[in-house]
């Protein structure tokens, strides 16, 4: 799903083109556009552009994400209450209660976060606020689009504000984008933020790869050609091969995690297939043709990430010691991975196919929201009552079912971590492993070399997969009473 992110001052003409491609009420959106334009009529952006260019751009992107007409209207109106004399009551009267609720949510987030520089001391509280106070997923999505537009026009604000923006993106909004499933936007805003927060490291990496850029592009084209021929010879129809050179920020993270000796695999390709069976057929062909790095192979189709991300990832040795990362996934998986449940593909999947995907439980609610058009709470985050979202000390978001304990968290990280769990810290304080977690908690697992798992842990673990593992390790039959 290509997204039009072009910046233009021909706001209505730009927006109208995308409205015509949708089934939305153009007259209503035009009335809303005129309302917002009038409210902001004497206001300018830092760039000097008319203020309406900002909400109109956000509305344009919201249109393309297929998150509903109300979200498009809210995008146009999102700054009216905070920056003009327009009231929530006026918005409700003109455009309905649902739009007013969305604008109210966006206004509340903007008001409580304005001017805040998120640091290590308050990062957990800031994230907790975002997750716990926002009860409509569209508020988070629109907030992220807002942040992206600010990033694309970042050069017009002071260095101090740029630095605050960059830190907030890397510490808060990147993880939030991960939660919502908008990986496409996550990558864009994090790349912008990286150059602001780590200018020396970004420039060092740029120079490091500048001389090798031509070789990387040449290698990318050759590998791409080889893969296309491999698919053709083996009669795999409908598959698409796409290539890219990894971004500086993702390279920077890899250096931090694995050292500079692993930065050679900046050449990356993805193969998008028509069905899951082709994914595994292609994997077999690749591993038969090339040597692969065993520690770099991950099957997220069989074992999806908690947020529903699905793909097979492998890294192969190509020519002249060049390693190439290859992702294999269906086209529907790719659409979901890039644009999350907000994408129209998520709605086309339907209840049955979504329910067949392990690790995609929270998406079920997203699909249901879109289908119940008469319910004003279509997009309310009911998922937050069924699941909790907690953080590792490094800031990674972890999804768990409600009522999960510190022990469940340990097992979600890894079965080895769970088996050797000796205690947990929750928000920096020691806690028992049976302590029930809540959204926003930062959880650290304490471990020792001793294998601590025992049958009593069946009373502590609340998640089925953790309980099944405990039974297996302690050799307790499912029928046995505990």
C-alpha positions as CSV (number, residue, x, y, z in Angstrom):
1,X,0.0,0.0,0.0
2,X,2.1,3.0,-1.2
3,X,1.5,6.1,1.0
4,X,1.5,9.6,-0.5
5,X,3.6,11.7,1.9
6,X,4.2,14.6,-0.4
7,X,4.2,18.1,1.1
8,X,2.2,20.7,-0.7
9,X,0.4,24.0,-0.1
10,X,-2.4,23.0,-2.5
11,X,-4.1,21.4,0.5
12,X,-7.7,20.9,-0.6
13,X,-6.7,19.7,-4.1
14,X,-4.3,17.3,-2.6
15,X,-6.8,16.0,-0.1
16,X,-9.6,15.9,-2.6
17,X,-7.7,13.5,-4.8
18,X,-7.6,10.9,-2.0
19,X,-11.2,11.5,-1.0
20,X,-12.2,10.6,-4.5
21,X,-10.5,7.3,-4.2
22,X,-12.5,6.6,-1.0
23,X,-16.1,6.1,-0.2
24,X,-16.2,9.1,2.2
25,X,-18.6,12.1,2.1
26,X,-16.6,14.7,0.2
27,X,-19.1,17.5,1.0
28,X,-18.8,16.8,4.8
29,X,-15.0,16.7,4.6
30,X,-14.9,19.9,2.6
31,X,-17.2,21.6,5.2
32,X,-14.8,20.4,7.9
33,X,-11.8,21.6,6.0
34,X,-13.3,25.0,5.6
35,X,-14.2,25.1,9.3
36,X,-10.6,24.3,10.3
37,X,-9.1,26.7,7.7
38,X,-11.2,29.5,9.1
39,X,-10.3,28.7,12.7
40,X,-6.5,28.8,11.8
41,X,-6.8,31.5,9.2
42,X,-4.2,33.9,10.7
43,X,-1.9,31.3,12.0
44,X,1.4,30.1,10.4
45,X,3.6,27.1,10.8
46,X,7.3,27.7,11.7
47,X,8.1,27.3,8.0
48,X,5.8,30.2,7.2
49,X,3.3,28.0,5.5
50,X,-0.4,28.5,6.3
51,X,-1.3,26.4,9.4
52,X,-3.9,24.4,7.5
53,X,-1.1,22.6,5.7
54,X,-0.5,20.6,8.9
55,X,-3.9,19.2,9.7
56,X,-4.7,18.7,6.0
57,X,-1.6,16.6,5.6
58,X,-2.5,14.4,8.6
59,X,-6.0,14.0,7.2
60,X,-4.5,13.0,3.8
61,X,-2.5,10.2,5.4
62,X,-5.4,9.1,7.6
63,X,-7.5,8.7,4.5
64,X,-5.0,6.4,3.0
65,X,-4.8,4.3,6.2
66,X,-8.6,3.6,6.0
67,X,-9.3,4.3,9.7
68,X,-12.6,5.9,9.1
69,X,-14.2,9.1,8.1
70,X,-14.4,10.4,11.7
71,X,-10.6,10.0,12.0
72,X,-10.2,12.2,8.8
73,X,-12.4,14.9,10.3
74,X,-10.6,14.7,13.7
75,X,-7.3,15.1,11.9
76,X,-8.5,18.3,10.3
77,X,-9.8,19.6,13.7
78,X,-7.2,18.2,16.0
79,X,-5.5,21.5,16.9
80,X,-8.6,23.7,16.9
81,X,-9.4,23.4,20.5
82,X,-5.9,23.9,21.7
83,X,-4.8,26.7,19.3
84,X,-8.0,28.6,18.5
85,X,-11.3,29.7,20.1
86,X,-13.2,26.6,18.8
87,X,-14.7,24.5,21.6
88,X,-15.4,20.7,21.8
89,X,-19.1,21.5,22.1
90,X,-18.9,23.3,18.8
91,X,-17.2,20.4,17.1
92,X,-19.7,18.0,18.5
93,X,-22.6,20.1,17.3
94,X,-21.0,20.5,13.8
95,X,-19.5,17.1,13.2
96,X,-20.9,14.7,15.8
97,X,-19.9,13.2,19.2
98,X,-17.5,10.6,17.9
99,X,-15.3,13.3,16.1
100,X,-15.5,15.4,19.2
101,X,-14.3,12.5,21.4
102,X,-11.3,12.0,19.1
103,X,-10.4,15.7,19.1
104,X,-10.8,15.8,22.8
105,X,-8.4,12.8,23.2
106,X,-5.8,14.4,20.9
107,X,-6.1,17.7,22.7
108,X,-5.6,16.0,26.1
109,X,-2.5,14.2,24.8
110,X,-1.1,17.4,23.3
111,X,-1.8,19.5,26.4
112,X,-0.3,17.1,28.9
113,X,2.9,16.4,26.8
114,X,3.6,19.9,25.5
115,X,7.1,20.9,26.1
116,X,8.0,17.7,28.0
117,X,11.5,16.3,27.3
118,X,11.2,12.6,28.1
119,X,14.2,11.3,30.0
120,X,15.1,8.1,31.7
121,X,13.4,9.3,35.0
122,X,9.9,9.9,33.6
123,X,9.9,7.7,30.4
124,X,7.9,5.0,32.1
125,X,5.3,7.4,33.3
126,X,5.1,9.1,29.9
127,X,4.4,5.8,28.2
128,X,2.0,4.7,30.8
129,X,0.1,7.9,30.3
130,X,-0.2,7.3,26.5
131,X,-1.3,3.7,26.9
132,X,-3.7,4.2,29.9
133,X,-5.3,7.5,29.1
134,X,-6.0,7.0,25.4
135,X,-9.0,4.7,24.9
136,X,-9.3,5.0,21.1
137,X,-6.6,3.5,18.9
138,X,-7.2,6.3,16.3
139,X,-5.9,8.9,18.8
140,X,-2.5,7.1,18.9
141,X,-2.5,6.7,15.1
142,X,-3.3,10.4,14.5
143,X,-0.7,11.4,17.1
144,X,2.0,9.4,15.2
145,X,1.0,10.9,11.9
146,X,1.3,14.3,13.5
147,X,4.8,13.4,14.8
148,X,5.8,12.3,11.3
149,X,4.7,15.6,9.7
150,X,6.6,17.5,12.3
151,X,9.7,15.4,11.5
152,X,9.4,16.0,7.8
153,X,9.4,19.8,8.5
154,X,11.9,19.7,11.4
155,X,14.4,22.0,9.8
156,X,12.2,25.0,10.5
157,X,12.3,24.8,14.3
158,X,15.1,25.6,16.8
159,X,17.9,23.1,17.6
160,X,16.6,22.8,21.1
161,X,13.1,21.8,20.0
162,X,14.6,19.5,17.4
163,X,16.6,17.7,20.1
164,X,13.5,17.3,22.3
165,X,11.5,16.0,19.4
166,X,14.3,13.4,18.5
167,X,14.6,12.1,22.1
168,X,10.8,11.8,22.5
169,X,10.6,9.8,19.2
170,X,13.3,7.4,20.1
171,X,12.2,6.9,23.7
172,X,8.4,7.0,23.4
173,X,6.8,7.3,20.0
174,X,8.9,4.6,18.3
175,X,7.7,2.0,20.9
176,X,4.2,3.4,20.5
177,X,4.3,2.9,16.8
178,X,5.5,-0.6,17.4
179,X,2.4,-1.2,19.6
180,X,0.0,0.2,17.0
181,X,1.7,-1.8,14.3
182,X,2.7,1.2,12.2
183,X,6.2,-0.1,11.4
184,X,6.3,2.1,8.2
185,X,6.0,5.3,10.3
186,X,8.2,3.9,13.1
187,X,11.1,3.6,10.7
188,X,10.6,7.0,9.1
189,X,10.4,9.0,12.4
190,X,13.2,7.0,14.0
191,X,15.6,7.7,11.1
192,X,14.8,11.5,11.4
193,X,15.3,11.4,15.1
194,X,18.6,9.4,14.9
195,X,20.3,12.2,12.9
196,X,19.1,14.8,15.4
197,X,20.0,12.9,18.7
198,X,23.1,11.2,17.4
199,X,24.5,13.6,14.8
200,X,28.1,12.5,15.1
201,X,27.3,8.7,15.0
202,X,25.0,9.3,12.1
203,X,27.6,11.2,10.2
204,X,30.3,8.6,11.0
205,X,28.1,5.9,9.7
206,X,27.3,7.9,6.6
207,X,30.9,8.4,5.8
208,X,31.7,4.8,6.6
209,X,29.3,3.5,4.0
210,X,29.7,6.3,1.5
211,X,32.5,4.6,-0.4
212,X,30.8,1.3,-0.3
213,X,27.4,2.6,-1.4
214,X,27.9,1.9,-5.1
215,X,29.0,-1.7,-4.3
216,X,26.0,-2.2,-2.1
217,X,23.6,-1.0,-4.8
218,X,25.3,-3.2,-7.4
219,X,25.2,-6.2,-5.0
220,X,21.5,-5.5,-4.3
221,X,20.6,-5.5,-8.0
222,X,22.6,-8.8,-8.6
223,X,21.0,-10.6,-5.6
224,X,17.6,-9.4,-6.6
225,X,18.1,-10.8,-10.1
226,X,19.3,-14.1,-8.8
227,X,16.3,-14.5,-6.5
228,X,13.9,-13.6,-9.3
229,X,15.5,-16.3,-11.5
230,X,15.3,-18.8,-8.6
231,X,11.6,-18.2,-8.2
232,X,11.0,-18.4,-12.0
233,X,12.9,-21.7,-12.4
234,X,11.0,-23.3,-9.6
235,X,7.6,-22.1,-10.9
236,X,6.7,-19.9,-7.9
237,X,4.2,-17.5,-9.5
238,X,3.0,-14.2,-8.1
239,X,5.9,-13.6,-5.7
240,X,7.5,-10.2,-5.7
241,X,11.2,-9.5,-4.8
242,X,12.0,-6.1,-3.3
243,X,15.3,-4.8,-2.1
244,X,16.8,-2.0,0.0
245,X,19.9,-0.8,1.8
246,X,19.2,-0.7,5.5
247,X,18.9,2.6,7.2
248,X,21.6,4.2,9.3
249,X,19.5,3.9,12.5
250,X,18.9,0.2,12.1
251,X,22.6,-0.2,11.4
252,X,23.4,1.8,14.5
253,X,21.2,-0.4,16.6
254,X,22.8,-3.5,15.2
255,X,26.3,-2.2,16.0
256,X,25.2,-1.5,19.6
257,X,23.8,-5.0,19.9
258,X,26.3,-7.1,18.0
259,X,29.4,-5.0,17.3
260,X,30.8,-3.5,14.1
261,X,31.8,-6.8,12.6
262,X,28.1,-7.5,11.9
263,X,27.4,-4.3,9.9
264,X,28.2,-5.8,6.6
265,X,24.7,-7.1,6.1
266,X,23.1,-3.8,5.1
267,X,21.8,-5.4,1.9
268,X,18.3,-6.6,2.6
269,X,15.6,-8.1,0.4
270,X,12.1,-9.2,1.0
271,X,10.1,-11.8,-1.0
272,X,6.4,-11.3,-0.9
273,X,4.3,-14.4,-1.7
274,X,0.7,-15.3,-2.4
275,X,0.5,-17.9,0.3
276,X,2.2,-19.3,3.4
277,X,3.2,-22.6,1.6
278,X,5.3,-20.6,-0.9
279,X,7.1,-18.9,2.0
280,X,8.5,-22.2,3.3
281,X,9.2,-23.5,-0.2
282,X,11.3,-20.4,-0.9
283,X,13.0,-20.8,2.4
284,X,14.1,-24.3,1.5
285,X,15.3,-23.1,-1.9
286,X,17.4,-20.3,-0.3
287,X,19.0,-22.6,2.3
288,X,19.8,-25.2,-0.4
289,X,21.5,-22.6,-2.6
290,X,23.3,-20.4,0.0
291,X,24.9,-21.0,3.3
292,X,23.0,-19.2,6.1
293,X,23.8,-17.9,9.5
294,X,21.9,-20.1,12.0
295,X,21.8,-17.5,14.7
296,X,20.2,-15.1,12.3
297,X,17.3,-17.3,11.3
298,X,13.9,-16.6,12.9
299,X,10.5,-17.9,12.0
300,X,8.0,-15.3,13.0
301,X,5.3,-17.0,10.9
302,X,5.2,-20.1,13.2
303,X,5.9,-17.9,16.2
304,X,4.6,-14.4,15.6
305,X,5.7,-11.4,17.7
306,X,3.2,-10.4,20.4
307,X,2.0,-7.5,18.2
308,X,1.1,-9.8,15.3
309,X,4.3,-9.3,13.2
310,X,4.8,-12.3,10.9
311,X,7.7,-13.1,8.6
312,X,10.5,-15.6,8.1
313,X,13.9,-13.9,8.5
314,X,17.2,-15.4,7.3
315,X,20.7,-14.1,6.5
316,X,22.6,-15.8,3.8
317,X,26.3,-15.7,2.7
318,X,26.4,-14.4,-0.9
319,X,29.5,-13.5,-2.8
320,X,32.8,-12.0,-1.6
321,X,31.8,-12.4,2.1
322,X,28.7,-10.3,1.7
323,X,25.8,-11.3,3.8
324,X,22.3,-10.6,2.7
325,X,19.2,-10.4,5.0
326,X,16.1,-11.9,3.4
327,X,12.6,-11.6,4.7
328,X,9.9,-14.0,3.4
329,X,6.3,-13.3,4.0
330,X,2.9,-13.2,2.3
331,X,1.7,-9.9,0.8
332,X,-1.0,-9.7,3.4
333,X,1.6,-10.2,6.2
334,X,3.7,-7.4,4.7
335,X,0.8,-5.0,4.6
336,X,0.0,-5.7,8.2
337,X,3.6,-5.5,9.3
338,X,4.1,-2.1,7.7
339,X,0.8,-0.4,8.4
340,X,-0.7,-2.5,11.2
341,X,-4.4,-3.1,11.8
342,X,-5.0,0.4,10.5
343,X,-4.4,-0.8,7.0
344,X,-7.3,-1.9,4.9
345,X,-5.8,-5.4,4.5
346,X,-6.4,-6.0,8.2
347,X,-10.1,-5.5,7.6
348,X,-10.1,-7.6,4.5
349,X,-8.6,-10.5,6.4
350,X,-11.8,-11.0,8.2
351,X,-12.5,-12.7,11.5
352,X,-11.7,-16.2,10.5
353,X,-8.2,-15.7,9.0
354,X,-7.2,-13.4,11.8
355,X,-8.2,-15.9,14.4
356,X,-6.2,-18.5,12.7
357,X,-3.0,-16.4,13.2
358,X,-1.3,-17.2,16.5
359,X,0.0,-14.1,18.2
360,X,-2.5,-11.8,16.5
361,X,-5.2,-12.0,19.3
362,X,-5.4,-8.2,19.8
363,X,-6.1,-7.7,16.1
364,X,-9.5,-9.5,16.5
365,X,-10.8,-6.4,18.3
366,X,-9.5,-4.1,15.6
367,X,-11.4,-6.1,12.9
368,X,-14.6,-6.1,15.0
369,X,-14.3,-2.3,15.5
370,X,-14.5,-1.6,11.8
371,X,-17.3,-4.0,11.1
372,X,-19.7,-2.5,13.8
373,X,-20.3,0.8,12.0
374,X,-23.3,1.9,14.2
375,X,-21.3,1.6,17.4
376,X,-19.8,5.0,18.4
377,X,-17.1,3.1,20.2
378,X,-15.9,1.3,17.0
379,X,-12.3,1.9,17.7
380,X,-12.2,2.0,21.5
381,X,-9.2,0.2,22.9
382,X,-11.2,-2.7,24.4
383,X,-8.0,-4.6,23.8
384,X,-6.5,-2.9,26.9
385,X,-9.1,-4.7,29.1
386,X,-8.1,-8.0,27.6
387,X,-4.4,-7.5,27.5
388,X,-1.7,-5.5,29.2
389,X,1.3,-3.8,27.7
390,X,4.4,-3.7,29.9
391,X,8.0,-2.8,29.1
392,X,11.5,-4.3,29.5
393,X,14.2,-2.1,31.0
394,X,15.4,-1.4,27.5
395,X,11.9,-0.1,26.5
396,X,10.7,-3.0,24.4
397,X,6.9,-3.4,24.6
398,X,5.6,-6.8,25.7
399,X,2.0,-7.9,25.3
400,X,0.5,-10.2,28.0
401,X,-3.0,-11.3,28.8
402,X,-4.7,-9.4,31.7
403,X,-4.0,-10.7,35.2
404,X,-0.5,-11.9,34.0
405,X,2.2,-12.0,36.7
406,X,5.9,-11.3,36.9
407,X,6.5,-15.0,36.2
408,X,4.4,-14.8,33.0
409,X,6.6,-11.9,31.9
410,X,9.7,-13.9,32.5
411,X,8.4,-16.7,30.3
412,X,7.3,-14.3,27.6
413,X,10.9,-13.1,27.3
414,X,12.3,-16.7,27.0
415,X,11.6,-20.1,28.5
416,X,15.1,-20.2,29.9
417,X,14.5,-16.8,31.6
418,X,11.4,-18.2,33.1
419,X,12.9,-21.4,34.3
420,X,15.7,-19.5,36.1
421,X,13.6,-16.7,37.4
422,X,14.5,-15.8,40.9
423,X,12.4,-12.7,41.3
424,X,11.3,-9.5,39.5
425,X,11.6,-5.8,39.8
426,X,8.5,-3.8,38.9
427,X,9.1,-0.1,38.2
428,X,12.5,-0.4,39.9
429,X,11.2,-2.0,43.1
430,X,11.5,-5.6,44.2
431,X,8.3,-7.6,43.9
432,X,7.1,-11.2,44.2
433,X,6.9,-13.3,41.0
434,X,3.1,-13.7,41.6
435,X,2.6,-9.9,41.5
436,X,-0.1,-9.1,39.0
437,X,1.2,-6.7,36.3
438,X,-0.6,-3.7,34.8
439,X,-0.2,-1.7,31.6
440,X,2.8,0.6,31.7
441,X,4.8,-1.4,34.2
442,X,8.6,-1.7,33.6
443,X,9.6,-5.2,34.5
444,X,13.1,-6.6,35.1
445,X,13.7,-10.3,35.7
446,X,16.2,-11.4,38.3
447,X,17.8,-14.8,37.5
448,X,20.4,-17.2,38.9
449,X,22.1,-20.3,37.6
450,X,19.8,-22.6,39.5
451,X,16.8,-24.1,37.8
452,X,14.0,-22.7,39.9
453,X,10.9,-24.0,38.1
454,X,8.6,-26.1,40.2
455,X,5.0,-27.4,40.2
456,X,3.8,-24.6,42.6
457,X,4.4,-22.1,39.7
458,X,1.3,-23.5,38.0
459,X,-0.7,-21.4,40.6
460,X,1.4,-18.3,39.8
461,X,1.4,-18.5,36.0
462,X,-1.8,-17.2,34.4
463,X,-1.0,-17.6,30.7
464,X,-1.7,-20.9,29.0
465,X,1.7,-21.1,27.2
466,X,3.6,-20.6,30.4
467,X,1.6,-23.2,32.3
468,X,2.1,-25.7,29.5
469,X,5.8,-25.2,29.6
470,X,5.9,-25.5,33.4
471,X,4.0,-28.8,33.2
472,X,6.4,-30.1,30.5
473,X,9.5,-29.2,32.5
474,X,8.2,-30.5,35.8
475,X,6.7,-33.6,34.0
476,X,3.2,-33.0,35.5
477,X,0.4,-34.6,33.5
478,X,-2.4,-32.3,32.4
479,X,-5.0,-34.4,34.3
480,X,-3.0,-34.3,37.5
481,X,-4.6,-32.3,40.3
482,X,-2.4,-29.5,41.8
